[in-house]
Amino acid sequence: MGSDTRLMGWLASRKDEAWRNWRVIPLRMAPVEVQVIGSGTLDVLRVRNVSTTGLGLYVPHGFVGFDLAKQVKLVVTLPGKKPFLTSGVNKHVTESEDEAHHFGLEFMGLEDSHRRALEEYVRSRMG
């Protein structure tokens, strides 16, 4: 009986934490904006999806000539919030047939206050 209780407690905590990895799509009327600051470049890009661990970006030019292995600075602006500075690293690239490529960036060294703002945003978009 004791192991069943521990298992149920573990499952409940996993369920409570699962939302943190969910990606939400920003509203077109209230977009999330990100500025990617790399070596000699500054881009303001449209965010495809957001989670508490990273975000997906549409990049029309595909970061041609950009070292995707290097960490970049990010200025993230959530709707109705002040922008915050963090860092990120590219985790994947999805080629598409249209003019935009999709890049997945993982946040690195995210401050607690910024993580809380992202959590609040993700929860608000989940309904």
C-alpha positions as CSV (number, residue, x, y, z in Angstrom):
1,M,0.0,0.0,0.0
2,G,2.8,2.4,0.8
3,S,4.4,2.0,-2.6
4,D,1.1,2.7,-4.3
5,T,0.8,6.0,-2.4
6,R,4.3,7.0,-3.3
7,L,3.6,6.1,-7.0
8,M,0.4,8.1,-7.0
9,G,2.2,11.1,-5.4
10,W,5.0,10.8,-8.0
11,L,2.4,10.7,-10.9
12,A,0.6,13.7,-9.5
13,S,3.7,15.7,-9.2
14,R,4.7,14.7,-12.8
15,K,1.3,15.8,-14.0
16,D,1.6,19.2,-12.2
17,E,5.0,19.8,-13.8
18,A,4.2,18.5,-17.3
19,W,2.8,21.9,-18.4
20,R,6.2,23.5,-18.0
21,N,7.4,21.7,-21.1
22,W,4.4,22.6,-23.2
23,R,4.8,25.0,-26.0
24,V,2.1,27.6,-26.6
25,I,1.5,29.7,-29.7
26,P,1.4,33.5,-29.3
27,L,-1.7,35.3,-30.4
28,R,-1.3,37.2,-33.6
29,M,-2.7,40.3,-31.9
30,A,-0.3,40.0,-29.0
31,P,2.9,38.6,-30.4
32,V,6.0,37.6,-28.4
33,E,9.0,39.3,-29.8
34,V,12.6,38.3,-29.7
35,Q,15.7,40.1,-30.7
36,V,18.7,37.8,-31.4
37,I,22.0,39.5,-30.8
38,G,24.9,37.6,-32.4
39,S,28.4,38.4,-33.6
40,G,27.8,41.5,-35.7
41,T,24.1,40.9,-36.2
42,L,20.8,42.0,-34.6
43,D,17.5,40.4,-35.8
44,V,14.0,41.0,-34.6
45,L,12.1,37.8,-35.2
46,R,8.6,36.4,-35.1
47,V,8.1,33.8,-32.4
48,R,6.4,30.6,-33.5
49,N,6.0,29.0,-30.0
50,V,7.1,29.6,-26.4
51,S,7.8,27.3,-23.4
52,T,9.5,27.9,-20.1
53,T,12.7,26.3,-21.5
54,G,12.9,27.9,-24.9
55,L,11.2,29.2,-28.0
56,G,10.7,28.5,-31.7
57,L,11.5,31.2,-34.2
58,Y,10.7,31.9,-37.8
59,V,13.9,33.1,-39.5
60,P,13.3,34.2,-43.1
61,H,17.0,34.3,-44.0
62,G,17.9,31.1,-42.2
63,F,20.8,32.6,-40.3
64,V,23.0,32.3,-43.3
65,G,26.6,33.0,-42.3
66,F,25.7,32.7,-38.6
67,D,27.5,30.2,-36.3
68,L,24.5,28.2,-35.0
69,A,26.7,26.4,-32.5
70,K,27.4,29.6,-30.5
71,Q,25.3,30.9,-27.7
72,V,23.5,34.2,-28.5
73,K,22.0,37.0,-26.5
74,L,18.2,37.3,-26.6
75,V,15.9,40.2,-25.7
76,V,12.5,38.6,-25.1
77,T,9.4,40.7,-24.9
78,L,6.2,39.0,-23.7
79,P,2.9,40.8,-24.3
80,G,2.3,43.6,-21.8
81,K,5.7,42.9,-20.0
82,K,9.0,44.7,-20.0
83,P,11.7,43.1,-22.2
84,F,14.3,40.9,-20.5
85,L,17.8,39.8,-21.6
86,T,18.8,36.2,-21.5
87,S,20.9,33.8,-23.6
88,G,20.1,30.9,-25.8
89,V,21.6,28.2,-27.9
90,N,20.2,26.6,-31.1
91,K,18.8,23.1,-30.6
92,H,17.3,22.4,-33.9
93,V,16.5,23.7,-37.4
94,T,13.5,22.7,-39.4
95,E,13.7,23.5,-43.1
96,S,10.4,24.6,-44.7
97,E,9.2,25.0,-48.2
98,D,8.1,28.6,-47.6
99,E,10.5,31.5,-47.1
100,A,11.0,30.9,-43.4
101,H,13.0,28.4,-41.5
102,H,12.1,27.3,-38.0
103,F,14.8,27.4,-35.3
104,G,14.4,26.0,-31.8
105,L,16.4,27.9,-29.1
106,E,16.9,26.7,-25.6
107,F,17.3,29.4,-22.9
108,M,20.6,29.3,-21.0
109,G,21.0,31.0,-17.6
110,L,17.5,32.2,-17.3
111,E,16.9,34.3,-14.2
112,D,14.1,33.2,-11.8
113,S,12.0,36.3,-12.4
114,H,12.1,35.7,-16.1
115,R,11.3,32.0,-15.7
116,R,8.3,33.0,-13.6
117,A,7.2,35.5,-16.3
118,L,7.4,32.7,-18.9
119,E,5.5,30.3,-16.7
120,E,2.8,32.9,-16.2
121,Y,2.6,33.5,-20.0
122,V,2.5,29.7,-20.8
123,R,-0.3,29.1,-18.2
124,S,-2.3,32.1,-19.5
125,R,-2.1,30.7,-23.1
126,M,-3.1,27.2,-22.0
127,G,-6.6,28.4,-21.1
